[in-house]
């Protein structure tokens, strides 16, 4: 083990490496980079090795300090080799000069200088005119000469950036561990805000120096970067970089130069040498023979027509289009928007907005005309893509704020703009941007919004925006509106409170929610009370709260009795956090007795697992509440994803209906006598609440829809979503750079419908979810003249349907719920590639494909028995 032992390694009290005067140190040097899958592959890693000789000598030393040294380094006899067999070797038959080019090779072999003080790089001298790639390779070598002999943590500047470094020492050896997460570099990337959908990176970097007479005998450095998609860690790639510097021998060297200080000595050697900085500089990669955005679009257009949206080719083309848009100027993006067919245009709007560059936002804002009500589809697609944005900035929020202040042709769009601004506030606050001027302005607007208007749809709009924002300041507003006389306000407020971290739900909030459930101050609709019960049970309920819930069963409207029983039993069966306190409360025979627990009805609550793997667990829940007459009151379907302690609300589809009792001459439940006829659907997708959709509102609208119902479901959300979005440049210690791009694209189509047949006294609600998902991870090391990399990806297409059939000709009425997924394909791909700036690239493809059998999700036994009766009676 490495421990502190300064005397073991120090030479005459030097703080770092110490060179003898008039001596030439001759080294062999190799640096290699490898790109592979996380657990390796049979074909071996892609990559290459650069080897050379290096001569090192002291140019000048500060007379009063032996630790202030100017060192000259010269690289010679450069060789570039591949680690692949001859058949797969892109370098086969090449020479170093033909690969690098005459100019770059001459630049690489030109001498350069390093100024070390106390073992730390104070300045790095090379030539401004040299290509950035060449300067970075020299910086990688120079950084290997930087170390200290004292143990401890320090901040150092080297080719990797400004990093915290830890030193340990034993006899004749120094170990340097670079804490790569601390490195500050000029190139910043971005990543998805959601941990479940995000990418995880693990990195390490260790250099071991063996010393002889105060200077390096050998230096061996190895660093590794592993990137994996959290939701499927098999989609992973790793980059390994190694450097080895070995002393081959010494011989008599040039005499020390005369001079007062380092700048003067450098000038006397070569006036063109300049202090260019030890940290790596950006390398602009020029894409040769790459198609323009317009050419790329023409090649991909077919895949993005509506007919192909449920196929994996759609999200794959979508991701490729985003990569192309991110490199394009505004006028080229506008050209694509203006030339796209009417049917493919909504998908182009998804791609342009998801690209999140300055040029793409400028282009889409110029293209869309919000004063035109006929452009609703494109405007809503733009807004939803903003809501799902992976790394939104203040400018995107500013654009939506300006749209909201301007003239908007459609009231639906006006509502969506404000609702989506709430989602952007949440994402910007998550990234520490809560105090940005535009965020402060929009926060004020939506926090004051609900009390600033009497218009019901506007109050609803502001509450939904606050629900998306998850601002702690909104909790008192939701608490107030939970007790509103307007049912829809209460439902939104209560569902919003359920989304907050339990730790910030105060006793005052809990008291209000309990008042709503127990109707202490006024009578509430059933679905409002059910929403209040959901909040109580998900907010660490106390023994008294649970006991009071149990005691209420038996005194509730028929169907609500059954719903509450089913809810409590589901929590116990699924072992949710509240299950322990429910078990305790049920030991009391007054609250837990046969009379209470034998209530009949058709309402239910059920949770189950959709998929379980080592990486992610996906669960679903179905809550269905009926009115006493047998007509659906509320249906709520949720899908959650959990990964390593993080939770994502993937989907919520809620269908609500009210005031339909007159259709079948039934008596409404208590508190629901004067409700207007209404049915609608609300969707929450990937933690973003979308604008609710209305099926019908008012008796006359209901009757006209009743006679024109086709049974065709109504579209709630359709489009392409950029789910995973991770981009970074990894600066390797060797001076090379690896760029990592991980993207996940989803083509989704969610629709829902409600049919009522008075003739058969039957109603049917359906929620259909179809989607295709593609996730790709691409890691490339590009040196202008030589490129190596790999892409890992997986894709799948799936369909999930949820149908509820109710026959209300008798009581208790018959209810059958069906939730099934179709058989779907799942495939994984691996591509490795090596290419030179000239010549044919070498590409290796591998893929694995399987069919995952479809299944009907098991709901409770009672439901299975009921379905048999429903389908036997329909014949």
Secondary structure, DSSP 8 states (H G I E B T S, - for coil): --B--HHHH-STT-SS----TTEEEEEEEEEEEEEEETT--TT--EEEEEEEEEEEEEEEE-TT-TTEEEEEEEEEEEEEEESS-GGG-TTTT--HHHHH-HHHHHHHTS-EEEEEETTEEEEEEE-TTS-HHHHHHHHHHHHTT---SS-EEEEEEETTEEEEEEEEEETTEEEEEEEEEEEE-S---B--S-TTTSEEEEEEEEEEEEEETTEEEEEEEEEEEEEEETTEEEEEEEEEEEEEEEEEEEEE-------SSHHHHHHHH-TT-EE--SS--------TT---HHHHHHHHGGGGSGGGTTSHHHHHHHHHHHHHHTTS-HHHHHHHHHHS-HHHHHHHHHHHHHH--HHHHHHHHHH--TT-GGGHHHHHHHHHHHHT-SS--HHHHHHHHHHHHS--S-HHHHHHHHHHHHHHHHHHHHTT-TTSHHHHHHHHHHHHHGGG---HHHHHHHHHHHHHHT-GGGHHHHHHHHT-SSHHHHHHHHHHHTTS-GGG--HHHHHHHHHHHHTSSS---HHHHHHHHHHHHHS---HHHHHHHHHHTTSS-HHHHHHHHHHHHHHHHTT-TTHHHHHHHTTSTTTS-HHHHT---S-EEEEEEEEE-SS-EEEEEEEEEE-TTS-EEEEEEEEEEEETTEEEEEEEEEEEEES-GGGGT----TT-TT---EEEEEEEETTEE---EEEEESHHHHHHHHHH--S--EEEEEEEEEEEEEEEEEE-TTS-EEEEEEEEEEEEEEEEEEEEETTTTEEEEEEEEEEEEEEEEEEEEE-SSEEEEEEEEEEEEEEEEEEEEEE-SSSS-EEEEEEEE--EEEEEEEEEEEEESSS--EEEEEEEEEEE--EE----HHHHHHHHHHHHHT-
